[in-house]
Amino acid sequence: MREPTPEQIRDERVYRSLGLTDAEYDLVVEKLGRLPNYVEAGIFGVLWSEHCSYKSSKVHLRRFPTSGSQVLQGPGENAGVVDIGDGMAVAFKMESHNHPSAVEPYQGAATGVGGILRDIFTMGARPVAFLDSLRFGPLDDARTRYLFSEVVAGIGGYGNCVGIPTVGGEVQFSPTYRGNPLVNAMCVGILPADGIVRGTATGVGNPVFVVGARTGRDGIHGATFASAEDPEEKERSAVQVGDPFLGKLLMEACLELIASGVVVGIQDMGAAGLTSSSAEMASRAGGGLELVLDRVPVREEGMTPYEMMLSESQERMLVVLERGREQVAFDIFRRYGLEVADVGRVTDDGRLRLIWHGEVVGDMPVAALVDEAPVYERPIGTPRVPEKGDIPTTLSVREAWLAILAHPSVADKRWVYRQYDTMVRAQTVMGPGSDAALVKVPGMDKAIAMATDGNSRYVALNPRRGGQIAVAEAVRNLATTGAKPLAITNCLNFGNPEKPEVMRQLSDAIDGMADACKALDTPVVSGNVSLYNESRGLDIQPTPVVGAVGVIDGIAKRLPSAPAREVAAAGLELWLLGREDDRLDGTLYGELVCGQPVGDAPYIDLAEERRLHELLQAIAGAQVAVAAHDVTEGGIAAAAAEMMIQCDVGGELHAPVEMALLGWLFSEAQGRALVAVAQDCAAELARLADTHAVPARKLGWLGATDDVIVRQAGDTAFTISLAALRDAFERAIPMALQSGAAEASA
């Protein structure tokens, strides 16, 4: 099929199908000084898409703190990098693959893992861990069960094959994601602090290479597809197909090539493929690139320059090498059996020039493609006023406790992480099921702490406070292990930015996240924005997801989220750090009884939050406690039950006389943690809490009992067997999937 002429593109408004609005097309014409041809219009369309340019969010993202003494590389590169001391650093980033996963969940999730992996080793870091953050609709829906099962299989299928452990993450379920699941993937890597490699095309005349897989037609329009509505109605051809075995070879070859010292710049061909990698590398250097497209290795006949530039075929990299040292690359990549092709050179004219069989088929200013992409200050709606009023306490304590533990968002996730290799490379110190994962730094008594977190219910009720909580929860998860939090990455998953109410959510959530980052000294060093998460006109609840990274010196000082069974059975005191609370605003309990998020977001005070984090680090450093677990969704009841289930020991909880019992058990007020401590260490725990100005109270005990007893004013208010709590917690997800399978076969 012949490509339309520049005149047809203008007159028939073909540019709209390429992702450009009328005003944007006019701007392209102005930047070029002429009408764009089909290749050029397509390139502008993908690079000016929401997915690549962040045109609706950029003005708000600038409010994030991005610097600090620990930050070696902030936003703008393939991943952020922070210093962890002793000459070592950590590279990490999180990205979304929501829209592809809604259409083809296995490949959408798998290629999300593959893409974030390449972002990390591109920085010169050895990847050591994956994490994820997943959102689905209710499990009573057959489509949801299919998406859930296939996404988990795709994550495991790629991660297990490349030999990188998946050590942590989270999964939540809500009707808001019924038509639009969220698949956010995070990767963490280790590198020397002075060994950062950047995606920059410098050195006029230096050769440019395409390495890795051959280019095919899969993934064309993937970036514009990710900026459109109703992804389930889009073509599957926009979804990439991954090859994890090739990905493993590419990772090892690139790390070896980087170690050789011949790499000037290297970039993953992610969204928009060769287009984004070439334009972004040239933009960072303030220069240009000339690409000869008939040298690009392809796997399908008759591929056009347009298809080559926009293909998102996986396992490909663009590499700029020192001129005269090309043979080093040839030798390395051929030894790994990988394609390597010299496709161009670095120029100093500031243009991206494309040549096809001796003819120039594209000639565009790099600055216009990348730096001068339109930035919109879209209309922002009025702030949501949180609802006031009491939340009905219609469920009994027993009903609520069992229902919350059986809710798939809270319930045991072993069905998920048993499909992942969590221990490969033998550096995992604490894996899935812990508040945060710990991965050992090879050769050092040091571990990286990492966690993902987010709660859309809070952000829907109060976007700014919900944004604060998203950061605080993720960072608190690190602190409960005894680690020092360092920085965060994020995925901002929101609905249609053309709706003022969605832009209000995004703007306020960013402000809240920025508040927390400043208060907790955890700058944003990388991230991703995923907009147009809507299905048939219905936007998802705003879902900012945070990936936090920290470091613990002295691995033996770590705090697990539950004590060992034999230690707990011998008797431990259970303490609550942080203020008491009995409000049900924003709680899962409130959603269960009302059928939707109700009230305001839970209480949070960022100064209190920071003091708690510092106290937890001090407790771990002094080895005062044997376990710590943060109090979050489901409140004290869920946190205590999870700790008791994990160590297989019951115990007692003592509620304050002045608190409403049900509210006290299920409040989700922030800035709190449960700590298990031996009796002879309790006084030191109380002293440390007083030093850090954190309220602390002996909440009860763990011991040799098969029940969980709740007392108030000296009386037994409630008793439930640990077996009943465990049954609700552990069977929820497997039973939901089994019942769905039984229905399908009936």
LINUR-V612622 format. One line per field, one symbol per residue. phi: phi as a letter, one per 20 degrees, with the letter a starting at -180 (. if undefined). psi: psi as a letter, one per 30 degrees, with the letter a starting at -180 (. if undefined). burial: I if it has 9 or more other ideal C-beta (glycine too) atoms within 8 Angstrom, else O. A space follows every 10 residues. Layout:
# LINUR-V612622
phi=???
psi=???
burial=???
This chain:
# LINUR-V612622
phi=.ffffgffgf felfgffene egfffgffgf femaffefff ffffgffefg feelfedgfe ffeffccrfe eebegodfbe ccednlmdbc dbacbdcfff ffecgfffff fffffffffe fffneegcad cbbcccfffe dffffffgff fffffffeff femdfedaqb cccagfdgdb fdcddccccd bfgddfddec ddngnffdce coffecefnf mfffgfddel ffeeffffef cecfffffff ffffffffff neeebbbfee gmlfffffff ffffemcbbd ddffeffcdc fmfeggfffd fdgelccdcd dffndffgfg fffffemdfb cfdrbecdem cedddclndf dabcfffffd fdgfcddfgd ffffegfdpf efeeefgfff fffffefgfd ggdfgfffed edcgmldfec dgoegbeccf egmcebceeb bcarbfgfff fbgffffffg ffffffgfff eneefdaccb cdecefffeg ffffgfffff ffffgffffd lcfedarbdc dlebclndff fgcfddddcb bcenffefdf ebffgfffff oceddddoff bcedgmefgg ffednafcnd fffbcfffff ffffffffff feleddabbf ebgnmgffff ffffffelbe rccdeffeef gffffdfdge mcbecebfgf dfffgfffff feldgbbfer bdafbedddd dblndfeacb fffffffffe egfgffffff ffffef
psi=kkklleeeee eghffefggk leeeeeeeee efglkkaeee eeeeeefgle eefhfffefe fffkkgllff jfkalfaell klkglhgllk kllkllheee ffeieeeeee feeeefeeee fffgkjkfkk lljkklakfg keeeeeeeee eeeeeeeeee efhkkjflal klkkffgefi lkjkkkkklk lkfggkklik iljkfklkkk lbllkagkgk geeeefglli ffflkfffkl kljeeeeeee eeeeeeeeff gfkelkkkib kgbfeeeeee eeeffgblkk kjfffkklgk kgkleeeeef khklhklkkk lkkfgefeee eeeeeghkkk kjgalklggg kjkkkjhfkj gkjkkeeeed fgkkkkilkk llkkjkkllk kkifkleeee eeeeffkffe lkgeedfffk jffkfhfjek akflelkkkk jkglikkkkk lklkjfeeee ejeeeeeeee eeeeeeeeef fgljkellll kjjlbjffke eeeeeeeeee eeeeeeeeeg hiljflakkj ahilkhfjkl kkikkkkkka kkjifffljl fklkeeeeff kkkkkkklll kgkgkgleee eeffglklbl llkkjeeeee eeeeeeeeee efhelflkkl jbkfaeeeee eeeeeefhka akkjkkefkk eeeeegkgkl hlkkkkklef feeeeeeeee eghkkkkjfb lkailglkkk kkhfljfkkk keeeeeeeef feeeeeeeee eeeef.
burial=OOIOOIOIII OOIIIIOIII OOOIIOIIIO IIOOIIIIII IIIIIIIIII IIIIIIIIOI IOOIIIOOOI IIIIIOIIII IIIIOOOIII IIIIIIIIII IIIIIIIIII IIIIIIIIII IIIIIOIIII IIIIIIIIIO IOOIIIIIII IIIIIIIIII IIOIIIIIII IIIIOIIIII IIIIIIIIII IOIOOIIIII IIIOOIIIII IIIOIIOIII IIIIIIIIOI IOOIOOOIII IIIIOIIIII IIIIIIIIOI OIIIIIIIII IIIIIIIIII IIIIIOIIII IIIOOIOIOO OOIOIIIIII IIIIIIIIII IOIOIIOIII OIIIOIOIII IIIIIIIOOI IIIIIIOOOO IIOIIIIIII OOIIOOOIOO IOOOOIOOOO IOIOIOIOOI IIIIIIIIII IOIIIIIOOI IIOIIOIIII IIOIIIIIII IOOOOIIIII IIIIIIIIII IIIIIIIIII IIIIIIIIII IIIOIIIIII IIIIIIIOII OIIIIIIIII IIIIIIIOII IIIIIIIIII IIIIIOOOII IIIIIIIIII IIOOIOIIII IIIOIOIIIO IIIIIIIIOI IIIIIIIIII IIIIOOIIII IIOIOIOIII IIIIIIIIII IOOIIIIIII IIIIIIIIII IIIIIIIOII IIIIIOOOIO IIIIIIIIII IIIIIIIOOO IIOIIIOIIO OIOIOIOOII IIIOIOIIII IIOOOOIIOI IIOIIIOIII IIIIOIIOOI OOOOOO
